[in-house]
Amino acid sequence: MTDMVGILFQITIDPAVSSTPFASIRDESYFKKEDEILFSMHTVFRIGEVRKIDNNRALYQVDLKLTSDDDPQLRELTDYIRQDVNGTGWRRMGQLLLKIGQFNKAEELYMALLEQASNDSDRSYISNMLGWVKDDQGQYEEAVAFYEQSLQIYRKTLPEDHPSLATMYNNIAQVYNNMGDYSKALEFYEKSLKIREKALPPNHPDLATSYSNIGQVYNNMGDYSKALEFYEKSLEIRKKALPSNHPHLATSYSNIGQVYNN
């Protein structure tokens, strides 16, 4: 018995509808007996019916229909992706791969971009993104190495109290927290907090995040009184800065409840 499944794609094209370019390559194809159609990259099909066409074998037919350029649902999806994924060109592609969980492909892309990077700005950005990839892959030591490469470049050009450095310290702390190295996590979270306390207004949401992160580390360390102290600081900021039904408020209440439960 085999686990293989056969799928026959039946594609419907309406030539009267404006869509991605396609062309017959029957005269150019190596397989002269086949009537081949070449579709442009980024062609999008709408999936229709999926049905089994052979009761004795795992053979299915999937109906596809070429979408039009002005398909409203496709436009809505495209607009959402543009808003949710920042940057342009390869940077946007990398972020999109991360969004959909294609970490290995994102790594391949960023490694290629890192080899081609011609300035420190690009190298710091790409190293930071590779740190993100490695963290998501659970390769924490490599994640720290890439984050620290990015941090070193940032520190050459930015003042020590720049908010971007706070973000870098926060990223490194998160990896150490994932590794279970709570003392190192606390060290870098506190560096991040120190910068944010100087650079941001007292009720800024990023400050609440820093307090919450430190509270989480203390909770993991079993120091529940310190965890409660920082979780409550985070909650106070969020109560001032966010609407009463914001999900981050729910997170704060949940964190505090967890400490009392412990």
C-alpha positions as CSV (number, residue, x, y, z in Angstrom):
1,M,0.0,0.0,0.0
2,T,1.3,3.4,-1.0
3,D,0.8,6.8,0.7
4,M,1.1,8.6,-2.6
5,V,-1.9,10.6,-3.9
6,G,-2.4,11.6,-7.5
7,I,-3.8,15.0,-8.3
8,L,-5.1,16.2,-11.6
9,F,-5.4,20.0,-11.9
10,Q,-8.0,21.2,-14.3
11,I,-7.5,24.9,-15.1
12,T,-10.2,27.2,-16.5
13,I,-9.2,30.4,-18.2
14,D,-11.5,33.1,-19.5
15,P,-9.5,34.9,-22.3
16,A,-11.9,37.9,-22.0
17,V,-10.9,38.5,-18.4
18,S,-7.8,40.6,-17.8
19,S,-5.3,38.5,-15.8
20,T,-1.6,37.5,-15.4
21,P,0.0,36.9,-18.8
22,F,0.1,33.3,-20.2
23,A,0.9,31.7,-23.5
24,S,0.9,28.4,-25.4
25,I,4.4,27.0,-25.8
26,R,3.3,24.0,-27.8
27,D,5.6,24.9,-30.7
28,E,8.6,25.6,-28.4
29,S,8.2,22.7,-25.9
30,Y,10.4,19.7,-25.9
31,F,7.3,17.5,-25.6
32,K,5.8,18.0,-29.0
33,K,2.7,16.0,-28.3
34,E,1.7,18.1,-25.3
35,D,-0.3,21.3,-25.5
36,E,1.7,23.2,-22.8
37,I,0.7,26.6,-21.3
38,L,3.3,28.8,-19.7
39,F,2.0,31.0,-16.9
40,S,3.8,34.1,-15.7
41,M,5.3,34.2,-12.2
42,H,2.9,35.3,-9.4
43,T,-0.1,33.8,-11.2
44,V,-2.9,33.2,-8.7
45,F,-5.6,30.6,-9.1
46,R,-8.9,30.3,-7.2
47,I,-9.5,26.7,-6.0
48,G,-12.9,25.4,-6.9
49,E,-14.2,21.8,-6.4
50,V,-11.9,19.0,-5.2
51,R,-13.3,15.6,-5.9
52,K,-12.1,12.0,-6.1
53,I,-12.2,10.6,-9.6
54,D,-11.1,7.0,-9.1
55,N,-12.7,5.0,-6.4
56,N,-10.0,2.3,-6.5
57,R,-7.0,4.7,-6.3
58,A,-6.2,7.9,-4.4
59,L,-6.7,10.1,-7.5
60,Y,-8.3,13.5,-7.2
61,Q,-9.2,16.3,-9.5
62,V,-8.8,19.9,-8.4
63,D,-10.6,22.6,-10.3
64,L,-8.6,25.9,-10.6
65,K,-9.7,29.2,-12.1
66,L,-7.4,31.9,-13.1
67,T,-8.1,35.1,-11.1
68,S,-8.7,38.4,-12.8
69,D,-6.5,41.5,-12.1
70,D,-9.4,43.2,-10.3
71,D,-10.5,40.3,-8.2
72,P,-11.8,42.0,-5.0
73,Q,-10.8,39.2,-2.6
74,L,-7.3,39.0,-4.1
75,R,-6.9,42.8,-3.9
76,E,-8.0,42.7,-0.2
77,L,-5.5,39.9,0.5
78,T,-2.7,41.8,-1.3
79,D,-3.5,45.0,0.5
80,Y,-3.4,43.2,3.9
81,I,0.0,41.7,3.1
82,R,1.3,45.1,2.1
83,Q,0.2,46.6,5.4
84,D,1.3,43.7,7.5
85,V,4.7,43.1,5.9
86,N,7.1,46.1,5.9
87,G,9.9,47.0,3.6
88,T,10.4,46.6,-0.1
89,G,11.9,44.1,-2.5
90,W,13.9,41.2,-0.9
91,R,13.3,42.7,2.6
92,R,9.6,42.3,2.2
93,M,10.0,38.8,0.8
94,G,12.1,37.8,3.8
95,Q,9.5,39.2,6.3
96,L,6.7,37.4,4.3
97,L,8.6,34.1,4.6
98,L,8.9,34.6,8.3
99,K,5.2,35.5,8.6
100,I,4.1,32.2,7.0
101,G,6.6,30.1,9.0
102,Q,9.0,29.4,6.1
103,F,12.1,29.8,8.3
104,N,14.5,27.7,6.3
105,K,13.7,29.6,3.1
106,A,14.0,32.9,5.0
107,E,17.4,31.8,6.2
108,E,18.5,30.9,2.7
109,L,17.4,34.3,1.5
110,Y,19.0,36.3,4.3
111,M,22.3,34.4,4.1
112,A,22.4,35.2,0.4
113,L,21.6,38.9,1.1
114,L,24.3,39.0,3.8
115,E,26.9,37.8,1.4
116,Q,25.9,40.6,-1.0
117,A,25.6,43.3,1.6
118,S,27.8,46.3,0.7
119,N,27.3,48.5,3.8
120,D,26.9,48.3,7.5
121,S,23.3,49.3,7.5
122,D,22.3,46.3,5.3
123,R,24.6,44.0,7.3
124,S,23.1,45.0,10.6
125,Y,19.5,44.6,9.4
126,I,20.2,41.2,7.8
127,S,22.1,39.9,10.8
128,N,19.2,41.0,13.0
129,M,16.7,39.1,10.8
130,L,18.9,36.0,10.9
131,G,18.9,36.2,14.6
132,W,15.1,36.2,14.5
133,V,15.2,33.2,12.1
134,K,17.6,31.2,14.3
135,D,15.5,32.0,17.5
136,D,12.4,30.7,15.8
137,Q,14.3,27.6,14.7
138,G,15.4,27.0,18.3
139,Q,19.1,27.5,17.4
140,Y,19.6,29.9,20.2
141,E,23.4,30.2,20.3
142,E,23.4,31.1,16.6
143,A,20.6,33.5,17.2
144,V,22.6,35.3,19.9
145,A,25.7,35.4,17.6
146,F,23.7,37.1,14.8
147,Y,22.0,39.5,17.1
148,E,25.3,40.5,18.6
149,Q,26.8,41.0,15.2
150,S,23.9,43.4,14.5
151,L,24.4,45.1,17.9
152,Q,28.1,45.7,17.3
153,I,27.3,47.5,14.0
154,Y,24.5,49.6,15.6
155,R,26.8,50.6,18.4
156,K,29.3,52.1,16.0
157,T,26.9,54.6,14.7
158,L,24.3,55.1,17.4
159,P,24.5,56.8,20.8
160,E,24.3,54.4,23.8
161,D,20.8,55.5,24.7
162,H,19.3,55.1,21.2
163,P,15.9,53.2,21.2
164,S,17.2,50.9,18.5
165,L,19.8,49.6,20.9
166,A,17.0,48.9,23.4
167,T,15.3,46.7,20.8
168,M,18.5,44.8,20.1
169,Y,19.1,44.2,23.8
170,N,15.5,43.1,24.1
171,N,16.0,40.6,21.2
172,I,19.1,39.1,22.8
173,A,17.4,38.9,26.2
174,Q,14.5,37.0,24.6
175,V,16.9,34.4,23.2
176,Y,18.6,33.9,26.6
177,N,15.2,33.6,28.2
178,N,14.3,30.9,25.7
179,M,17.5,29.1,26.5
180,G,16.7,29.2,30.2
181,D,19.7,31.4,31.0
182,Y,17.7,33.8,33.1
183,S,20.6,35.7,34.6
184,K,21.7,36.7,31.1
185,A,18.2,37.4,30.0
186,L,17.7,39.7,33.0
187,E,21.0,41.5,32.2
188,F,19.9,42.4,28.7
189,Y,16.3,43.1,29.5
190,E,17.6,45.6,32.1
191,K,19.9,47.3,29.6
192,S,16.9,47.6,27.3
193,L,14.7,49.0,30.1
194,K,17.4,51.6,31.1
195,I,17.4,53.0,27.6
196,R,13.7,53.1,27.3
197,E,13.3,54.8,30.7
198,K,15.5,57.6,29.4
199,A,14.2,57.9,25.9
200,L,10.4,57.3,26.3
201,P,7.6,59.0,28.1
202,P,6.6,57.2,31.4
203,N,3.4,55.7,30.0
204,H,4.8,54.4,26.7
205,P,3.7,50.9,25.8
206,D,7.3,49.8,25.1
207,L,8.1,50.5,28.8
208,A,5.2,48.3,29.8
209,T,6.6,45.5,27.6
210,S,10.1,45.9,29.2
211,Y,8.6,45.6,32.7
212,S,6.5,42.6,31.6
213,N,9.6,40.9,30.1
214,I,11.5,41.4,33.3
215,G,8.6,40.1,35.4
216,Q,8.5,37.0,33.2
217,V,12.2,36.3,33.9
218,Y,11.7,36.7,37.7
219,N,8.7,34.5,37.5
220,N,10.8,31.8,35.7
221,M,13.5,32.2,38.3
222,G,10.9,31.6,41.1
223,D,11.3,35.1,42.5
224,Y,7.6,35.8,42.6
225,S,7.7,39.0,44.7
226,K,9.9,40.7,42.1
227,A,7.8,39.2,39.2
228,L,4.7,40.7,40.8
229,E,6.5,44.1,41.2
230,F,7.3,44.3,37.5
231,Y,4.1,42.9,36.2
232,E,2.2,45.5,38.2
233,K,4.4,48.3,36.8
234,S,3.5,47.0,33.3
235,L,-0.2,46.9,34.2
236,E,-0.3,50.4,35.5
237,I,1.2,51.8,32.2
238,R,-1.2,49.7,30.1
239,K,-4.2,50.9,32.1
240,K,-3.2,54.4,31.2
241,A,-2.1,53.9,27.6
242,L,-4.5,51.4,26.3
243,P,-8.3,51.0,26.0
244,S,-10.0,48.9,28.7
245,N,-10.6,46.0,26.3
246,H,-7.1,45.8,24.8
247,P,-5.6,42.3,24.7
248,H,-2.4,43.4,26.4
249,L,-4.3,44.3,29.5
250,A,-5.7,40.8,29.5
251,T,-2.1,39.5,29.3
252,S,-1.1,41.6,32.2
253,Y,-3.9,40.4,34.4
254,S,-3.1,36.8,33.4
255,N,0.6,37.2,34.2
256,I,-0.3,38.6,37.7
257,G,-2.7,35.8,38.3
258,Q,-0.1,33.3,37.3
259,V,2.3,34.7,39.9
260,Y,-0.3,34.5,42.7
261,N,-1.1,30.9,41.5
262,N,2.6,30.0,41.9
